[in-house]
């Protein structure tokens, strides 16, 4: 299953399915486009079923881009797989995670 991207009623970006290497470039570009004209971007991750390190790269890229353009990036409802990757990578302080 590939990663599906939806726009929520409150302007949040909703990710569902698998976010892995083959989808990373597409998802990263969609997220950047979603940031235009916003003060913050909330990303609902509760629908992700499987991720790999490419997903982590996407989230770091969004965070960097957001900082450069004064857009706060909030990753809401991260899955346990993402939390493990973040902890193992030692980047807990680089991402804003909301449980």
Secondary structure as the mmCIF struct_conf table of DSSP 4:
data_model
#
loop_
_struct_conf.conf_type_id
_struct_conf.id
_struct_conf.beg_label_comp_id
_struct_conf.beg_label_asym_id
_struct_conf.beg_label_seq_id
_struct_conf.end_label_comp_id
_struct_conf.end_label_asym_id
_struct_conf.end_label_seq_id
HELX_LH_PP_P HELX_LH_PP_P1 UNK A 2 UNK A 3
STRN STRN1 UNK A 4 UNK A 7
TURN_TY1_P TURN_TY1_P1 UNK A 9 UNK A 10
BEND BEND1 UNK A 11 UNK A 11
STRN STRN2 UNK A 13 UNK A 19
HELX_RH_3T_P HELX_RH_3T_P1 UNK A 21 UNK A 23
HELX_RH_AL_P HELX_RH_AL_P1 UNK A 24 UNK A 35
TURN_TY1_P TURN_TY1_P2 UNK A 36 UNK A 37
BEND BEND2 UNK A 39 UNK A 39
STRN STRN3 UNK A 40 UNK A 51
HELX_RH_AL_P HELX_RH_AL_P2 UNK A 53 UNK A 68
TURN_TY1_P TURN_TY1_P3 UNK A 69 UNK A 70
STRN STRN4 UNK A 72 UNK A 76
BEND BEND3 UNK A 77 UNK A 77
HELX_RH_AL_P HELX_RH_AL_P3 UNK A 80 UNK A 89
TURN_TY1_P TURN_TY1_P4 UNK A 90 UNK A 90
TURN_TY1_P TURN_TY1_P5 UNK A 92 UNK A 94
BEND BEND4 UNK A 95 UNK A 95
STRN STRN5 UNK A 97 UNK A 98
#
